[in-house]
């Protein structure tokens, strides 16, 4: 029999398996039959059982500090926290919007810089028309030259029209720039926030 | 030892949706039992606390694979045990080689770890048992942890530790024998 030691006693692994409840029914019954008549094996089993009891009764040690804040900090700051799967199309859209916003900002800054260089109100308006809406301002410039040549009165009327057009175009570009910046950055920030919170 | 309840289920559902506050509550509920897994295996309080944090972070990352119908406690403790066993394997490969002379296990202990007198000075029998546990080679400690504190079967332990079932039986037997010897020394 596998569980015998020196043909008479149970071997250590059988005693272990018995305590672990890992013997099949036949071997377990044979082991119990042997233990009932063998004081040596019964004593060995008792000694082993004491280890089991001690191990199972080992008290828990309290934690010296609350670990939750550290875990939460790791979760919020850890780049290894799983990221929600995102589609390639959504990523592309975000980057296109961001690029558009960047271009719009650059155009806007260039316009503002040129406008700021103008010392007279007429120059300011003309520059705004030129930089903000090139085709429109080109047409405006050509017509303005003609109008100046015709008469001061007509020129004044035309300047007013040009200024109105330039300001409209300027306002449209400014609004578009802001919208693109907000949408583009908002989407980018949202993706970062989702990554951190997921 | 805390175990899963309907409260855990709600917290787990919220945590899965990215609610770190809910997960923080779970950490508070289970940190002691998880810490004790790490402490029994590693024996150093600071290291055990770091590993406990790491276990919770890993668990959070794998929450989508966790079956919420099962209790959270055994799962998170198992995550911690695996983490510590891997840590022991990585940081102390010389101590966990399964090809070593198994009867030479006593030589691997430090005098402070193995000396029951040290534990007696502390006046705690449980400290003596802890010292005896820590004096065991890591793979012996691992099988004791998984069998006694996680109630895992021989075959599950074999799978977790990547050894054969006969190795598990052998490690368990030798580990318990060493523990009994050291506790007997303490009793003298």
Boltz contact constraints between the chains, C-beta under 6 A:
constraints:
  - contact:
      token1: [A, 12]
      token2: [B, 173]
      max_distance: 6.0
  - contact:
      token1: [A, 13]
      token2: [B, 169]
      max_distance: 6.0
  - contact:
      token1: [A, 13]
      token2: [B, 173]
      max_distance: 6.0
  - contact:
      token1: [A, 16]
      token2: [B, 172]
      max_distance: 6.0
  - contact:
      token1: [A, 16]
      token2: [B, 173]
      max_distance: 6.0
  - contact:
      token1: [A, 22]
      token2: [B, 154]
      max_distance: 6.0
  - contact:
      token1: [A, 47]
      token2: [B, 180]
      max_distance: 6.0
  - contact:
      token1: [A, 51]
      token2: [B, 176]
      max_distance: 6.0
  - contact:
      token1: [A, 51]
      token2: [B, 179]
      max_distance: 6.0
  - contact:
      token1: [A, 51]
      token2: [B, 180]
      max_distance: 6.0
  - contact:
      token1: [A, 54]
      token2: [B, 129]
      max_distance: 6.0
  - contact:
      token1: [A, 55]
      token2: [B, 148]
      max_distance: 6.0
  - contact:
      token1: [A, 58]
      token2: [B, 126]
      max_distance: 6.0
  - contact:
      token1: [A, 58]
      token2: [B, 129]
      max_distance: 6.0
  - contact:
      token1: [A, 59]
      token2: [B, 126]
      max_distance: 6.0
  - contact:
      token1: [A, 60]
      token2: [B, 32]
      max_distance: 6.0
  - contact:
      token1: [A, 60]
      token2: [B, 36]
      max_distance: 6.0
  - contact:
      token1: [A, 61]
      token2: [B, 36]
      max_distance: 6.0
  - contact:
      token1: [A, 61]
      token2: [B, 39]
      max_distance: 6.0
  - contact:
      token1: [A, 63]
      token2: [B, 31]
      max_distance: 6.0
  - contact:
      token1: [A, 63]
      token2: [B, 32]
      max_distance: 6.0
  - contact:
      token1: [A, 63]
      token2: [B, 35]
      max_distance: 6.0
  - contact:
      token1: [A, 67]
      token2: [B, 31]
      max_distance: 6.0
  - contact:
      token1: [A, 67]
      token2: [B, 52]
      max_distance: 6.0
  - contact:
      token1: [A, 67]
      token2: [B, 53]
      max_distance: 6.0
  - contact:
      token1: [A, 68]
      token2: [B, 24]
      max_distance: 6.0
  - contact:
      token1: [A, 68]
      token2: [B, 27]
      max_distance: 6.0
  - contact:
      token1: [A, 68]
      token2: [B, 28]
      max_distance: 6.0
  - contact:
      token1: [A, 70]
      token2: [B, 53]
      max_distance: 6.0
  - contact:
      token1: [A, 71]
      token2: [B, 27]
      max_distance: 6.0
  - contact:
      token1: [A, 71]
      token2: [B, 53]
      max_distance: 6.0
  - contact:
      token1: [A, 71]
      token2: [B, 56]
      max_distance: 6.0
  - contact:
      token1: [A, 72]
      token2: [B, 20]
      max_distance: 6.0
  - contact:
      token1: [A, 72]
      token2: [B, 24]
      max_distance: 6.0
  - contact:
      token1: [A, 74]
      token2: [B, 57]
      max_distance: 6.0
  - contact:
      token1: [A, 75]
      token2: [B, 20]
      max_distance: 6.0
  - contact:
      token1: [A, 75]
      token2: [B, 60]
      max_distance: 6.0
  - contact:
      token1: [A, 82]
      token2: [B, 61]
      max_distance: 6.0
  - contact:
      token1: [A, 197]
      token2: [B, 18]
      max_distance: 6.0
  - contact:
      token1: [A, 198]
      token2: [B, 18]
      max_distance: 6.0
